[in-house]
């Protein structure tokens, strides 16, 4: 019964992945073709500063985005979990996933309208006489972070909500009975019990942010290239498919390592309660 799924996986995932792996060890011809002279120079080429900088920038942006999403998502998830009725919880969760029903590119273009010089933010601030001239918000690093946080925040809130919802509230009551204040109860009881949700949410945010190219391209004006933009340029503009394939496989290895981290720490939520 699983044969159709295996066939689909073979044709549209494993075979293209194998072709890309072979390409990553080839060389680019003068006119953008592929020369079947095998080499590892495409992987060694990543260590050059011109290519290493976008890779390191991607890690930095992904880390910042993950931290911000965690700082916003944890209180939001805790607030939703603490609502008295299931109906209210479902409504709040629906409002969080509602933007995901719209295409990501469309939502990114909406932020361009909001952040541009004649956009919503600058218009309101100027009408309130808080600023004399429009702020430079669009095509900046801040705009990229705002777009990424907005795009991936739901992926942080959902696993955090599930993890918080599973916490036995009697543990919190026991901590209070033993003299712990709210801050101590949070850091010594709630936070350790919800660690699987934190790890899962961080992985779900960090991985797509690491390979993002639409948001940096549109909101950042392609000023600060990330690894996703670098891969796109190698395939589309430079037509260096071997180097683009090598970059893709490096990104794939990083993603697999993070997924193994999730399986190790985020996939054992039941063991956290001693069951």
C-alpha positions in Angstrom: 0.0 0.0 0.0 2.9 2.3 0.5 4.3 1.6 -3.0 2.7 4.8 -4.6 4.2 6.9 -1.9 7.6 5.3 -2.3 7.4 5.7 -6.1 6.6 9.4 -5.7 9.4 9.8 -3.3 11.8 8.1 -5.7 10.8 10.0 -8.8 10.4 13.5 -7.4 12.9 13.5 -4.4 15.6 10.9 -4.5 16.4 10.9 -8.2 16.5 14.7 -8.4 18.6 14.8 -5.2 21.0 12.2 -6.8 21.3 14.3 -9.9 22.1 17.4 -7.9 24.7 15.5 -5.9 26.4 14.4 -9.1 26.3 18.0 -10.4 27.9 19.3 -7.2 31.1 17.4 -8.1 31.1 18.7 -11.8 32.5 21.9 -13.2 30.9 24.8 -15.0 31.6 25.3 -18.7 32.4 28.6 -20.2 28.9 29.2 -21.4 27.0 27.9 -18.3 26.8 24.2 -19.1 28.1 21.3 -17.0 31.5 19.7 -17.6 31.7 16.1 -16.4 35.1 16.6 -14.8 34.7 15.6 -11.2 36.2 17.7 -8.5 35.6 18.8 -4.9 36.5 22.4 -5.6 32.8 23.4 -5.5 32.7 22.5 -1.8 36.1 24.0 -1.0 35.0 27.2 -2.8 32.5 28.0 0.0 35.4 28.8 2.3 36.2 31.9 0.3 35.2 35.1 2.1 32.9 36.2 -0.7 30.8 33.1 -0.3 31.4 32.4 3.4 29.9 35.8 4.3 26.4 35.1 3.1 26.5 31.7 4.8 27.5 33.3 8.2 25.0 36.1 7.7 22.2 33.4 7.1 23.1 31.8 10.4 23.1 35.2 12.2 19.7 36.2 10.8 18.2 32.8 11.4 19.4 32.9 15.0 18.1 36.4 15.6 14.8 35.6 14.0 14.5 32.4 16.1 15.2 34.3 19.4 12.7 37.0 18.6 10.0 34.5 17.7 10.7 32.6 20.9 10.5 35.8 23.0 7.2 36.7 21.4 5.8 33.2 20.8 6.2 31.8 24.4 4.1 34.5 26.1 1.6 34.2 23.3 1.4 30.5 23.6 1.1 30.7 27.4 -1.6 33.2 27.1 -3.6 31.1 24.7 -3.2 28.0 26.9 -4.4 29.8 30.0 -7.7 30.9 28.4 -10.7 29.4 30.3 -12.6 27.8 27.4 -11.7 25.7 24.5 -13.7 27.9 22.1 -11.6 31.0 23.0 -8.4 29.0 22.5 -9.5 27.7 19.1 -10.4 31.3 18.0 -7.0 32.6 19.0 -5.2 29.7 17.3 -7.3 30.3 14.2 -6.2 34.0 14.2 -2.6 32.9 14.4 -2.8 30.5 11.4 -5.1 32.7 9.3 -2.3 34.6 7.6 -0.8 31.3 6.4 -3.8 30.9 4.1 -2.4 33.7 2.0 0.7 33.2 -0.2 4.0 34.1 1.5 5.0 36.3 -1.4 1.8 38.3 -1.3 2.2 38.8 2.5 5.8 40.0 1.9 4.6 42.5 -0.7 2.1 43.7 1.8 5.0 44.5 4.2 6.6 46.5 1.4 3.5 48.7 1.2 3.6 49.1 5.0 7.3 49.9 5.3 7.9 52.1 2.2 8.4 55.9 2.5 4.7 56.6 1.6 3.5 53.5 3.5 1.2 53.1 6.5 3.8 53.6 9.2 5.4 56.7 7.8 2.0 58.2 6.9 0.7 57.8 10.5 3.8 59.1 12.1 3.9 62.2 9.9 0.3 63.0 10.4 0.8 62.8 14.2 3.8 65.2 13.7 6.1 62.6 15.3 8.6 62.8 12.4 9.4 65.5 9.8 10.5 63.2 7.0 9.8 59.6 6.2 11.9 57.0 8.0 14.0 54.6 5.9 12.4 51.3 6.9 12.2 49.4 3.6 15.3 47.8 2.1 17.1 47.5 5.5 18.1 44.7 7.8 15.3 45.7 10.2 12.8 45.2 7.4 14.1 41.7 6.7 13.9 40.7 10.4 10.3 42.1 10.6 9.3 40.1 7.6 10.9 36.9 8.8 9.4 37.2 12.3 6.0 37.9 10.8 6.3 34.9 8.4 7.6 32.3 10.9 6.1 33.3 14.2 3.1 30.9 13.9 5.6 28.0 13.5 7.0 28.9 16.9 3.6 29.4 18.7 2.0 26.1 17.7 4.6 23.7 19.1 4.9 25.9 22.2 1.2 25.9 22.7 1.0 22.1 22.4 3.9 21.7 24.9 2.4 24.1 27.4 -1.0 22.6 27.1 0.4 19.1 28.1 2.0 20.4 31.3 0.3 19.0 34.4 -0.8 22.1 36.3 -0.4 20.1 39.6 3.3 20.5 39.2 2.9 24.3 39.3 0.7 24.1 42.3 3.2 21.8 44.1 5.9 24.4 43.4 3.8 27.1 44.9 3.1 25.0 47.9 6.8 24.4 48.4 7.4 28.2 48.6 8.4 29.0 45.0 7.4 32.3 43.6 6.1 32.8 40.1 9.5 33.5 38.6 11.0 30.4 40.3 8.1 28.3 39.2 8.5 29.3 35.6 12.3 28.8 35.4 12.4 25.6 37.5 9.2 23.9 36.5 7.4 25.3 33.5 10.5 26.0 31.3 12.1 22.5 31.7 8.8 20.8 31.0 8.2 22.8 27.9 11.7 22.4 26.6 10.7 20.0 23.8 8.3 22.6 22.5 11.0 25.2 22.6 13.4 23.0 20.6 10.7 22.0 18.1 9.6 25.6 17.5 13.2 26.8 17.2 14.0 24.1 14.6 10.8 24.9 12.7 11.7 28.6 12.6 15.5 28.3 12.2 15.5 25.9 9.2 13.3 27.8 6.8 14.9 31.1 7.8 18.3 29.7 7.0 17.3 29.1 3.4 15.0 32.1 3.0 15.5 34.2 -0.2 12.2 35.8 -0.9 12.1 38.1 2.2 15.8 39.2 2.0 15.3 39.9 -1.7 12.1 41.9 -1.5 12.3 43.6 1.9 16.1 43.9 2.0 16.6 44.9 -1.6 19.2 42.2 -2.1 21.7 44.3 -0.2 22.6 41.6 2.3 22.7 38.3 0.4 21.9 35.2 2.4 22.7 31.6 1.4 19.2 31.2 -0.2 19.8 34.2 -2.5 23.3 32.9 -3.2 21.9 29.5 -4.4 19.3 31.2 -6.5 21.8 33.4 -8.2 24.1 30.5 -9.0 21.2 28.6 -10.7 19.4 31.5 -12.4 21.8 34.3 -13.0 25.4 32.9 -13.0 24.2 29.5 -14.4 26.8 27.8 -12.2 24.8 24.7 -11.5 27.6 22.7 -10.0 28.4 25.3 -7.4 24.7 25.9 -6.8 24.3 22.2 -6.2 27.2 22.1 -3.8 25.7 25.0 -1.8 22.4 23.3 -1.8 23.9 20.1 -0.4 25.8 22.0 2.3 22.5 23.6 3.3 20.8 20.2 3.2 23.5 18.7 5.6 22.9 21.6 8.0 19.1 21.0 7.9 19.6 17.3 8.5 21.8 18.0 11.5 19.2 20.3 12.9 16.5 17.7 12.3 18.6 15.1 14.2 18.8 17.6 17.0 15.0 17.9 17.0 14.6 14.1 17.1 17.1 13.9 20.0 15.7 16.6 22.2 12.3 17.7 20.7 10.9 14.3 19.8 11.0 12.9 23.3 8.3 15.0 24.9 6.5 12.1 26.6 9.7 11.0 28.4 9.8 14.4 30.0 7.0 13.4 32.3 8.4 10.1 33.2 5.9 8.0 31.1 
